[in-house]
Amino acid sequence: MIGAILIFGGFALAALSAAFGLTWLLSAMIGRHETEPHHATTPEWVEPDWPVYQ
């Protein structure tokens, strides 16, 4: 019984860490690929002109 709980917990932890690692890697790749040219070409993104702040 305890062994089954430990094995199930290990599988759950491994799946959770794998999912987190994959999403972090994917977001890091997409973020690095998307934001560098975007921020370089659009400086108005740093100081947005939203009507809420005015």
PyMOL Python script that loads the backbone (N, CA, C, O; Angstrom):
from pymol import cmd

cmd.read_pdbstr("""\
ATOM      1  N   MET A   1       0.843  -1.206   0.000  1.00  0.00           N
ATOM      2  CA  MET A   1       0.000   0.000   0.000  1.00  0.00           C
ATOM      3  C   MET A   1       0.875   1.252   0.000  1.00  0.00           C
ATOM      4  O   MET A   1       0.674   2.163  -0.803  1.00  0.00           O
ATOM      5  N   ILE A   2       1.856   1.283   0.918  1.00  0.00           N
ATOM      6  CA  ILE A   2       2.729   2.459   0.975  1.00  0.00           C
ATOM      7  C   ILE A   2       3.584   2.551  -0.295  1.00  0.00           C
ATOM      8  O   ILE A   2       3.842   3.643  -0.802  1.00  0.00           O
ATOM      9  N   GLY A   3       4.016   1.398  -0.798  1.00  0.00           N
ATOM     10  CA  GLY A   3       4.811   1.403  -2.026  1.00  0.00           C
ATOM     11  C   GLY A   3       4.022   1.935  -3.209  1.00  0.00           C
ATOM     12  O   GLY A   3       4.552   2.666  -4.046  1.00  0.00           O
ATOM     13  N   ALA A   4       2.728   1.553  -3.273  1.00  0.00           N
ATOM     14  CA  ALA A   4       1.899   2.040  -4.377  1.00  0.00           C
ATOM     15  C   ALA A   4       1.713   3.553  -4.284  1.00  0.00           C
ATOM     16  O   ALA A   4       1.724   4.252  -5.297  1.00  0.00           O
ATOM     17  N   ILE A   5       1.543   4.044  -3.072  1.00  0.00           N
ATOM     18  CA  ILE A   5       1.372   5.492  -2.891  1.00  0.00           C
ATOM     19  C   ILE A   5       2.660   6.226  -3.286  1.00  0.00           C
ATOM     20  O   ILE A   5       2.618   7.269  -3.937  1.00  0.00           O
ATOM     21  N   LEU A   6       3.802   5.664  -2.882  1.00  0.00           N
ATOM     22  CA  LEU A   6       5.075   6.300  -3.229  1.00  0.00           C
ATOM     23  C   LEU A   6       5.301   6.284  -4.745  1.00  0.00           C
ATOM     24  O   LEU A   6       5.755   7.274  -5.318  1.00  0.00           O
ATOM     25  N   ILE A   7       4.983   5.157  -5.388  1.00  0.00           N
ATOM     26  CA  ILE A   7       5.175   5.066  -6.841  1.00  0.00           C
ATOM     27  C   ILE A   7       4.248   6.051  -7.553  1.00  0.00           C
ATOM     28  O   ILE A   7       4.658   6.739  -8.488  1.00  0.00           O
ATOM     29  N   PHE A   8       2.979   6.111  -7.095  1.00  0.00           N
ATOM     30  CA  PHE A   8       2.025   7.030  -7.720  1.00  0.00           C
ATOM     31  C   PHE A   8       2.451   8.475  -7.500  1.00  0.00           C
ATOM     32  O   PHE A   8       2.346   9.299  -8.409  1.00  0.00           O
ATOM     33  N   GLY A   9       2.931   8.787  -6.301  1.00  0.00           N
ATOM     34  CA  GLY A   9       3.412  10.139  -6.031  1.00  0.00           C
ATOM     35  C   GLY A   9       4.622  10.493  -6.876  1.00  0.00           C
ATOM     36  O   GLY A   9       4.748  11.620  -7.355  1.00  0.00           O
ATOM     37  N   GLY A  10       5.521   9.516  -7.059  1.00  0.00           N
ATOM     38  CA  GLY A  10       6.693   9.759  -7.896  1.00  0.00           C
ATOM     39  C   GLY A  10       6.307  10.023  -9.338  1.00  0.00           C
ATOM     40  O   GLY A  10       6.853  10.918  -9.984  1.00  0.00           O
ATOM     41  N   PHE A  11       5.338   9.217  -9.852  1.00  0.00           N
ATOM     42  CA  PHE A  11       4.877   9.441 -11.226  1.00  0.00           C
ATOM     43  C   PHE A  11       4.209  10.808 -11.356  1.00  0.00           C
ATOM     44  O   PHE A  11       4.422  11.510 -12.344  1.00  0.00           O
ATOM     45  N   ALA A  12       3.405  11.188 -10.368  1.00  0.00           N
ATOM     46  CA  ALA A  12       2.719  12.476 -10.424  1.00  0.00           C
ATOM     47  C   ALA A  12       3.732  13.620 -10.390  1.00  0.00           C
ATOM     48  O   ALA A  12       3.602  14.595 -11.130  1.00  0.00           O
ATOM     49  N   LEU A  13       4.736  13.495  -9.530  1.00  0.00           N
ATOM     50  CA  LEU A  13       5.758  14.535  -9.429  1.00  0.00           C
ATOM     51  C   LEU A  13       6.567  14.637 -10.718  1.00  0.00           C
ATOM     52  O   LEU A  13       6.881  15.734 -11.180  1.00  0.00           O
ATOM     53  N   ALA A  14       6.903  13.477 -11.297  1.00  0.00           N
ATOM     54  CA  ALA A  14       7.660  13.484 -12.546  1.00  0.00           C
ATOM     55  C   ALA A  14       6.845  14.114 -13.677  1.00  0.00           C
ATOM     56  O   ALA A  14       7.378  14.886 -14.473  1.00  0.00           O
ATOM     57  N   ALA A  15       5.549  13.783 -13.745  1.00  0.00           N
ATOM     58  CA  ALA A  15       4.700  14.357 -14.797  1.00  0.00           C
ATOM     59  C   ALA A  15       4.551  15.865 -14.608  1.00  0.00           C
ATOM     60  O   ALA A  15       4.577  16.623 -15.578  1.00  0.00           O
ATOM     61  N   LEU A  16       4.394  16.295 -13.362  1.00  0.00           N
ATOM     62  CA  LEU A  16       4.238  17.718 -13.090  1.00  0.00           C
ATOM     63  C   LEU A  16       5.510  18.482 -13.452  1.00  0.00           C
ATOM     64  O   LEU A  16       5.452  19.535 -14.088  1.00  0.00           O
ATOM     65  N   SER A  17       6.662  17.941 -13.040  1.00  0.00           N
ATOM     66  CA  SER A  17       7.919  18.626 -13.345  1.00  0.00           C
ATOM     67  C   SER A  17       8.196  18.625 -14.843  1.00  0.00           C
ATOM     68  O   SER A  17       8.725  19.601 -15.376  1.00  0.00           O
ATOM     69  N   ALA A  18       7.842  17.534 -15.528  1.00  0.00           N
ATOM     70  CA  ALA A  18       8.051  17.488 -16.974  1.00  0.00           C
ATOM     71  C   ALA A  18       7.156  18.504 -17.676  1.00  0.00           C
ATOM     72  O   ALA A  18       7.601  19.197 -18.591  1.00  0.00           O
ATOM     73  N   ALA A  19       5.896  18.597 -17.251  1.00  0.00           N
ATOM     74  CA  ALA A  19       4.989  19.563 -17.866  1.00  0.00           C
ATOM     75  C   ALA A  19       5.467  20.988 -17.606  1.00  0.00           C
ATOM     76  O   ALA A  19       5.431  21.831 -18.502  1.00  0.00           O
ATOM     77  N   PHE A  20       5.917  21.258 -16.373  1.00  0.00           N
ATOM     78  CA  PHE A  20       6.402  22.596 -16.056  1.00  0.00           C
ATOM     79  C   PHE A  20       7.651  22.929 -16.860  1.00  0.00           C
ATOM     80  O   PHE A  20       7.796  24.042 -17.365  1.00  0.00           O
ATOM     81  N   GLY A  21       8.560  21.946 -16.977  1.00  0.00           N
ATOM     82  CA  GLY A  21       9.779  22.168 -17.746  1.00  0.00           C
ATOM     83  C   GLY A  21       9.489  22.423 -19.215  1.00  0.00           C
ATOM     84  O   GLY A  21      10.105  23.289 -19.836  1.00  0.00           O
ATOM     85  N   LEU A  22       8.537  21.658 -19.774  1.00  0.00           N
ATOM     86  CA  LEU A  22       8.214  21.840 -21.190  1.00  0.00           C
ATOM     87  C   LEU A  22       7.559  23.190 -21.425  1.00  0.00           C
ATOM     88  O   LEU A  22       7.885  23.877 -22.392  1.00  0.00           O
ATOM     89  N   THR A  23       6.634  23.579 -20.548  1.00  0.00           N
ATOM     90  CA  THR A  23       5.969  24.872 -20.736  1.00  0.00           C
ATOM     91  C   THR A  23       6.960  26.019 -20.538  1.00  0.00           C
ATOM     92  O   THR A  23       6.887  27.033 -21.233  1.00  0.00           O
ATOM     93  N   TRP A  24       7.896  25.857 -19.578  1.00  0.00           N
ATOM     94  CA  TRP A  24       8.880  26.911 -19.359  1.00  0.00           C
ATOM     95  C   TRP A  24       9.814  27.030 -20.554  1.00  0.00           C
ATOM     96  O   TRP A  24      10.148  28.133 -20.985  1.00  0.00           O
ATOM     97  N   LEU A  25      10.236  25.877 -21.091  1.00  0.00           N
ATOM     98  CA  LEU A  25      11.124  25.898 -22.250  1.00  0.00           C
ATOM     99  C   LEU A  25      10.420  26.506 -23.455  1.00  0.00           C
ATOM    100  O   LEU A  25      11.000  27.311 -24.183  1.00  0.00           O
ATOM    101  N   LEU A  26       9.152  26.108 -23.662  1.00  0.00           N
ATOM    102  CA  LEU A  26       8.391  26.623 -24.797  1.00  0.00           C
ATOM    103  C   LEU A  26       8.167  28.126 -24.656  1.00  0.00           C
ATOM    104  O   LEU A  26       8.320  28.871 -25.624  1.00  0.00           O
ATOM    105  N   SER A  27       7.805  28.576 -23.451  1.00  0.00           N
ATOM    106  CA  SER A  27       7.564  30.000 -23.257  1.00  0.00           C
ATOM    107  C   SER A  27       8.860  30.792 -23.381  1.00  0.00           C
ATOM    108  O   SER A  27       8.858  31.913 -23.888  1.00  0.00           O
ATOM    109  N   ALA A  28       9.972  30.208 -22.917  1.00  0.00           N
ATOM    110  CA  ALA A  28      11.259  30.900 -23.041  1.00  0.00           C
ATOM    111  C   ALA A  28      11.650  31.028 -24.509  1.00  0.00           C
ATOM    112  O   ALA A  28      12.130  32.080 -24.933  1.00  0.00           O
ATOM    113  N   MET A  29      11.450  29.964 -25.290  1.00  0.00           N
ATOM    114  CA  MET A  29      11.794  30.028 -26.708  1.00  0.00           C
ATOM    115  C   MET A  29      10.890  31.011 -27.435  1.00  0.00           C
ATOM    116  O   MET A  29      11.367  31.828 -28.224  1.00  0.00           O
ATOM    117  N   ILE A  30       9.596  30.939 -27.178  1.00  0.00           N
ATOM    118  CA  ILE A  30       8.647  31.837 -27.857  1.00  0.00           C
ATOM    119  C   ILE A  30       8.889  33.281 -27.407  1.00  0.00           C
ATOM    120  O   ILE A  30       8.874  34.201 -28.224  1.00  0.00           O
ATOM    121  N   GLY A  31       9.108  33.468 -26.121  1.00  0.00           N
ATOM    122  CA  GLY A  31       9.330  34.821 -25.611  1.00  0.00           C
ATOM    123  C   GLY A  31      10.598  35.433 -26.170  1.00  0.00           C
ATOM    124  O   GLY A  31      10.606  36.603 -26.554  1.00  0.00           O
ATOM    125  N   ARG A  32      11.672  34.657 -26.219  1.00  0.00           N
ATOM    126  CA  ARG A  32      12.920  35.186 -26.739  1.00  0.00           C
ATOM    127  C   ARG A  32      12.793  35.453 -28.230  1.00  0.00           C
ATOM    128  O   ARG A  32      13.371  36.410 -28.745  1.00  0.00           O
ATOM    129  N   HIS A  33      12.038  34.612 -28.923  1.00  0.00           N
ATOM    130  CA  HIS A  33      11.909  34.763 -30.366  1.00  0.00           C
ATOM    131  C   HIS A  33      10.987  35.925 -30.713  1.00  0.00           C
ATOM    132  O   HIS A  33      11.186  36.584 -31.734  1.00  0.00           O
ATOM    133  N   GLU A  34       9.985  36.187 -29.883  1.00  0.00           N
ATOM    134  CA  GLU A  34       8.970  37.177 -30.231  1.00  0.00           C
ATOM    135  C   GLU A  34       9.283  38.570 -29.684  1.00  0.00           C
ATOM    136  O   GLU A  34       9.075  39.567 -30.376  1.00  0.00           O
ATOM    137  N   THR A  35       9.782  38.646 -28.447  1.00  0.00           N
ATOM    138  CA  THR A  35       9.818  39.952 -27.791  1.00  0.00           C
ATOM    139  C   THR A  35      11.017  40.788 -28.215  1.00  0.00           C
ATOM    140  O   THR A  35      10.926  42.015 -28.190  1.00  0.00           O
ATOM    141  N   GLU A  36      12.139  40.182 -28.605  1.00  0.00           N
ATOM    142  CA  GLU A  36      13.321  40.997 -28.903  1.00  0.00           C
ATOM    143  C   GLU A  36      13.131  41.880 -30.140  1.00  0.00           C
ATOM    144  O   GLU A  36      13.403  43.078 -30.063  1.00  0.00           O
ATOM    145  N   PRO A  37      12.677  41.340 -31.278  1.00  0.00           N
ATOM    146  CA  PRO A  37      12.425  42.241 -32.407  1.00  0.00           C
ATOM    147  C   PRO A  37      11.237  43.165 -32.156  1.00  0.00           C
ATOM    148  O   PRO A  37      11.213  44.303 -32.624  1.00  0.00           O
ATOM    149  N   HIS A  38      10.257  42.666 -31.414  1.00  0.00           N
ATOM    150  CA  HIS A  38       9.059  43.460 -31.154  1.00  0.00           C
ATOM    151  C   HIS A  38       9.402  44.672 -30.297  1.00  0.00           C
ATOM    152  O   HIS A  38       8.992  45.792 -30.603  1.00  0.00           O
ATOM    153  N   HIS A  39      10.152  44.445 -29.228  1.00  0.00           N
ATOM    154  CA  HIS A  39      10.523  45.566 -28.367  1.00  0.00           C
ATOM    155  C   HIS A  39      11.528  46.483 -29.047  1.00  0.00           C
ATOM    156  O   HIS A  39      11.573  47.681 -28.765  1.00  0.00           O
ATOM    157  N   ALA A  40      12.334  45.923 -29.944  1.00  0.00           N
ATOM    158  CA  ALA A  40      13.313  46.762 -30.633  1.00  0.00           C
ATOM    159  C   ALA A  40      12.631  47.682 -31.634  1.00  0.00           C
ATOM    160  O   ALA A  40      13.087  48.803 -31.859  1.00  0.00           O
ATOM    161  N   THR A  41      11.536  47.214 -32.240  1.00  0.00           N
ATOM    162  CA  THR A  41      10.897  48.020 -33.276  1.00  0.00           C
ATOM    163  C   THR A  41       9.800  48.927 -32.717  1.00  0.00           C
ATOM    164  O   THR A  41       9.455  49.933 -33.337  1.00  0.00           O
ATOM    165  N   THR A  42       9.251  48.578 -31.551  1.00  0.00           N
ATOM    166  CA  THR A  42       8.154  49.377 -31.002  1.00  0.00           C
ATOM    167  C   THR A  42       8.530  49.881 -29.611  1.00  0.00           C
ATOM    168  O   THR A  42       8.311  49.177 -28.625  1.00  0.00           O
ATOM    169  N   PRO A  43       9.093  51.090 -29.512  1.00  0.00           N
ATOM    170  CA  PRO A  43       9.418  51.630 -28.184  1.00  0.00           C
ATOM    171  C   PRO A  43       8.192  52.115 -27.421  1.00  0.00           C
ATOM    172  O   PRO A  43       8.276  52.356 -26.217  1.00  0.00           O
ATOM    173  N   GLU A  44       7.055  52.262 -28.096  1.00  0.00           N
ATOM    174  CA  GLU A  44       5.864  52.728 -27.392  1.00  0.00           C
ATOM    175  C   GLU A  44       5.296  51.660 -26.468  1.00  0.00           C
ATOM    176  O   GLU A  44       4.429  51.952 -25.645  1.00  0.00           O
ATOM    177  N   TRP A  45       5.777  50.414 -26.597  1.00  0.00           N
ATOM    178  CA  TRP A  45       5.296  49.367 -25.702  1.00  0.00           C
ATOM    179  C   TRP A  45       5.829  49.581 -24.290  1.00  0.00           C
ATOM    180  O   TRP A  45       5.217  49.125 -23.323  1.00  0.00           O
ATOM    181  N   VAL A  46       6.970  50.274 -24.159  1.00  0.00           N
ATOM    182  CA  VAL A  46       7.536  50.512 -22.834  1.00  0.00           C
ATOM    183  C   VAL A  46       6.670  51.515 -22.081  1.00  0.00           C
ATOM    184  O   VAL A  46       6.439  51.350 -20.884  1.00  0.00           O
ATOM    185  N   GLU A  47       6.187  52.556 -22.766  1.00  0.00           N
ATOM    186  CA  GLU A  47       5.315  53.546 -22.134  1.00  0.00           C
ATOM    187  C   GLU A  47       3.993  53.568 -22.893  1.00  0.00           C
ATOM    188  O   GLU A  47       3.836  54.358 -23.824  1.00  0.00           O
ATOM    189  N   PRO A  48       3.043  52.721 -22.518  1.00  0.00           N
ATOM    190  CA  PRO A  48       1.775  52.654 -23.260  1.00  0.00           C
ATOM    191  C   PRO A  48       0.918  53.895 -23.044  1.00  0.00           C
ATOM    192  O   PRO A  48       0.922  54.501 -21.972  1.00  0.00           O
ATOM    193  N   ASP A  49       0.192  54.253 -24.083  1.00  0.00           N
ATOM    194  CA  ASP A  49      -0.679  55.426 -24.039  1.00  0.00           C
ATOM    195  C   ASP A  49      -2.121  54.991 -23.771  1.00  0.00           C
ATOM    196  O   ASP A  49      -2.997  55.173 -24.617  1.00  0.00           O
ATOM    197  N   TRP A  50      -2.359  54.421 -22.600  1.00  0.00           N
ATOM    198  CA  TRP A  50      -3.704  53.939 -22.283  1.00  0.00           C
ATOM    199  C   TRP A  50      -4.561  55.073 -21.731  1.00  0.00           C
ATOM    200  O   TRP A  50      -4.076  55.886 -20.944  1.00  0.00           O
ATOM    201  N   PRO A  51      -5.820  55.136 -22.130  1.00  0.00           N
ATOM    202  CA  PRO A  51      -6.695  56.200 -21.612  1.00  0.00           C
ATOM    203  C   PRO A  51      -7.025  56.030 -20.121  1.00  0.00           C
ATOM    204  O   PRO A  51      -7.575  56.942 -19.504  1.00  0.00           O
ATOM    205  N   VAL A  52      -6.693  54.866 -19.540  1.00  0.00           N
ATOM    206  CA  VAL A  52      -6.972  54.647 -18.115  1.00  0.00           C
ATOM    207  C   VAL A  52      -6.057  55.525 -17.270  1.00  0.00           C
ATOM    208  O   VAL A  52      -6.472  56.078 -16.251  1.00  0.00           O
ATOM    209  N   TYR A  53      -4.799  55.645 -17.711  1.00  0.00           N
ATOM    210  CA  TYR A  53      -3.845  56.421 -16.919  1.00  0.00           C
ATOM    211  C   TYR A  53      -4.009  57.922 -17.134  1.00  0.00           C
ATOM    212  O   TYR A  53      -3.534  58.728 -16.334  1.00  0.00           O
ATOM    213  N   GLN A  54      -4.687  58.288 -18.224  1.00  0.00           N
ATOM    214  CA  GLN A  54      -4.876  59.706 -18.464  1.00  0.00           C
ATOM    215  C   GLN A  54      -6.220  60.130 -17.873  1.00  0.00           C
ATOM    216  O   GLN A  54      -6.592  61.300 -17.960  1.00  0.00           O
TER     217      GLN A  54
END
""", "prot")
cmd.dss("prot")
cmd.show_as("cartoon", "prot")
cmd.util.cbc("prot")
cmd.orient("prot")
